[in-house]
Amino acid sequence: MWRRPILVLLLALTGTGLALAVNTCAHRAPEAPTPATGPAPASSPPPAVVACGQHCGTERWAVKTLSDDDASDVSSTVQDTTVAALTALPEPTSRPEAARIRSTEVTTFRVRARLLAYKREADEDVHLVLADEQDPDVQMIAEIPNPDVCQLACSSRFADTFRQARAALLAPFGGHLTTCTRWLEDDVRVVLTGVGFFDFPHRQTGLAPNAIELHPVLAVEFDKAGPFRAACRE
């Protein structure tokens, strides 16, 4: 007789458990779907680098435009010097195409000099002929790339600096820039800030004995306001 009440009680408890289980399942949040297996999708290719400008220069062109791998090593600390001191530096035995000659080519120099002449080169650089203030026979070259035309110059992080330097140089000459060498008819002193560079000698006007240059020029200042007179002659 006692077995039947116990059985009823067990059935009642079991039913309650099932109801609770069903109720719990009914309110459980749906699980996130299992992600599909397989190889990860390929990442998107990096955007193509679009070259700007046209081909202008060849020899050590990346170094001339501060676009080489060593450009980040160029010191921003400016060292004051003279044309005579720079032209007295020893000439290097070699000139690497895509690397800098230590320590001259990682130094930013500031030079006060006489500006003798300027012209537009075939590679679109502004070519400057400088003379030492104390001895006008001691000469060297400085160059400013063209960031509006030339490859590497236009993509260089110094493109705006080149642009400003060119504008500052040409302003007192009315913006005149020609392929003929324009020799100054006035005594003009200029302060140029630029990076040291050793070029290959090829009978350049104003070539220093050791072929040292400021290349590129980063800033141009005149000791007096223009306009200045200059005339074409070779």
Secondary structure, 3 states (H helix, E strand, C coil): CCHHHHHHHHHHHHHHHHHHHHHHHHCCCCCCCCCCCCCCCCCCCCCCCCCCCECCCCCCHHHHCCCCCCHHHCCCCEEEECHHHHHCCCCCCCCCCCCCCCCHHHCEEEEEEEEEEEEECCCCCEEEEEECCCCCCCEEEEEECCCCCECCCCCCCCHHHHHHHHHHHHHHHCCCCCCCCEEECCCCEEEEEEEEEECCCCCCCCCCCCCEEEEEEEEEEECCCCCCCEEECC
